[in-house]
């Protein structure tokens, strides 16, 4: 049975057992679960090979350098997946690539992510997908494979 399918009491019991084992705050443990659930959904999408998880705080957590988990999940999108190849000028990056990335995230990714989370058994009433677009990188993508 999946964690999300357990009753609230059963989930809280598991969180308390994890807390007893490692001394972490219950909120941090639950936040870690949510970030992991979102990453699972994100990398279950058909274009998973064209996105990369890049959040510094979360990566530090993965390597055991810190205990806390960030509330946001930073990803990079392969610019070739968005239709941009080779060297790009700063104008192309700031204008065309930014528009393409924003369009992809706002028109596809956020809805497909929410749908995948529901497929994973997470009620749409228990989460909210919020999109925050940050600057486009000048460097070529080195995605997950």
C-alpha positions as CSV (number, residue, x, y, z in Angstrom):
1,X,0.0,0.0,0.0
2,X,1.2,3.5,-0.8
3,X,1.9,6.0,1.9
4,X,-0.7,8.4,0.5
5,X,-3.4,5.7,0.6
6,X,-3.0,5.2,4.4
7,X,-5.3,7.0,6.8
8,X,-4.2,10.3,8.3
9,X,-3.6,8.5,11.6
10,X,-1.5,5.8,9.9
11,X,0.6,8.4,8.1
12,X,1.1,10.4,11.2
13,X,2.2,7.2,13.0
14,X,4.8,6.5,10.3
15,X,6.1,10.1,10.5
16,X,6.4,9.8,14.3
17,X,8.4,6.5,13.9
18,X,10.7,8.2,11.4
19,X,11.1,11.1,13.8
20,X,12.0,8.7,16.6
21,X,14.6,7.1,14.5
22,X,16.4,10.2,13.2
23,X,15.2,13.1,15.4
24,X,14.0,15.3,12.5
25,X,11.0,17.6,12.9
26,X,7.7,16.0,11.7
27,X,7.1,18.9,9.3
28,X,10.5,18.4,7.6
29,X,9.9,14.7,7.2
30,X,6.5,15.3,5.7
31,X,7.9,18.0,3.4
32,X,10.6,15.5,2.3
33,X,7.9,13.1,1.4
34,X,6.0,15.7,-0.7
35,X,9.1,16.8,-2.6
36,X,9.9,13.1,-3.3
37,X,6.3,12.5,-4.5
38,X,6.5,15.5,-6.8
39,X,9.8,14.4,-8.2
40,X,8.4,10.9,-8.8
41,X,5.5,12.4,-10.7
42,X,7.7,14.8,-12.7
43,X,10.1,12.1,-13.8
44,X,7.2,9.8,-14.7
45,X,6.1,12.2,-17.5
46,X,6.9,11.3,-21.1
47,X,9.5,14.0,-21.5
48,X,11.5,13.1,-18.3
49,X,14.7,12.7,-20.3
50,X,14.4,16.4,-21.3
51,X,14.2,17.8,-17.8
52,X,16.8,17.9,-15.0
53,X,16.4,18.4,-11.3
54,X,18.8,21.2,-10.2
55,X,17.7,22.6,-6.9
56,X,20.8,23.4,-4.8
57,X,19.0,23.0,-1.4
58,X,17.4,19.7,-2.5
59,X,20.6,18.3,-4.0
60,X,22.4,19.1,-0.8
61,X,19.8,17.2,1.1
62,X,20.1,14.2,-1.2
63,X,23.9,14.1,-0.5
64,X,23.3,14.4,3.2
65,X,24.9,17.8,3.6
66,X,21.9,19.4,5.2
67,X,18.7,18.1,7.0
68,X,16.1,20.5,5.7
69,X,14.3,20.3,2.3
70,X,13.4,23.2,0.1
71,X,9.7,23.9,-0.6
72,X,10.4,24.5,-4.3
73,X,11.7,22.1,-6.9
74,X,14.0,23.7,-9.5
75,X,14.3,22.0,-12.9
76,X,16.1,22.8,-16.1
77,X,14.5,22.0,-19.5
78,X,16.5,20.9,-22.5
79,X,16.5,23.8,-24.9
80,X,16.7,21.4,-27.8
81,X,13.4,19.8,-26.6
82,X,12.0,23.3,-26.9
83,X,13.3,23.6,-30.5
84,X,16.5,25.6,-29.9
85,X,19.8,24.0,-31.1
86,X,23.4,25.2,-31.2
87,X,24.8,28.6,-30.0
88,X,22.1,31.1,-29.0
89,X,22.5,34.9,-28.8
90,X,21.5,36.6,-25.6
91,X,18.5,38.0,-27.5
92,X,17.4,34.6,-28.5
93,X,17.8,33.3,-25.0
94,X,16.0,36.2,-23.3
95,X,13.2,36.4,-25.8
96,X,12.4,33.3,-27.8
97,X,13.7,30.6,-25.5
98,X,12.2,32.2,-22.4
99,X,8.8,32.5,-24.2
100,X,9.0,28.8,-25.3
101,X,10.0,27.6,-21.8
102,X,7.3,29.7,-20.1
103,X,4.7,28.4,-22.6
104,X,5.7,24.8,-22.2
105,X,5.6,25.1,-18.4
106,X,2.3,27.0,-18.2
107,X,0.5,25.2,-21.0
108,X,1.7,21.6,-20.5
109,X,4.0,20.8,-17.7
110,X,1.9,22.1,-14.8
111,X,-1.2,20.3,-15.9
112,X,0.5,17.1,-16.8
113,X,2.3,17.1,-13.5
114,X,-0.9,17.6,-11.6
115,X,-2.5,14.8,-13.6
116,X,0.4,12.4,-12.9
117,X,0.2,13.2,-9.2
118,X,-3.5,12.2,-9.3
119,X,-2.5,9.0,-11.2
120,X,0.0,8.4,-8.4
121,X,-2.9,8.4,-5.9
122,X,-2.6,11.9,-4.6
123,X,-5.9,13.8,-4.4
124,X,-5.9,17.1,-6.3
125,X,-7.3,18.7,-3.1
126,X,-4.1,18.0,-1.2
127,X,-1.6,19.8,-3.5
128,X,-1.2,22.9,-5.6
129,X,1.1,23.3,-8.6
130,X,2.6,26.8,-8.6
131,X,4.8,27.9,-11.5
132,X,7.6,30.4,-11.0
133,X,9.8,31.1,-14.0
134,X,13.5,32.0,-13.4
135,X,16.2,33.1,-15.7
136,X,17.3,31.1,-18.7
137,X,20.8,29.6,-18.6
138,X,23.4,30.3,-21.3
139,X,24.8,26.8,-20.9
140,X,23.8,23.7,-22.9
141,X,21.6,21.2,-21.1
142,X,23.1,18.1,-19.6
143,X,19.9,16.3,-18.6
144,X,19.3,13.1,-16.7
145,X,19.6,9.8,-18.6
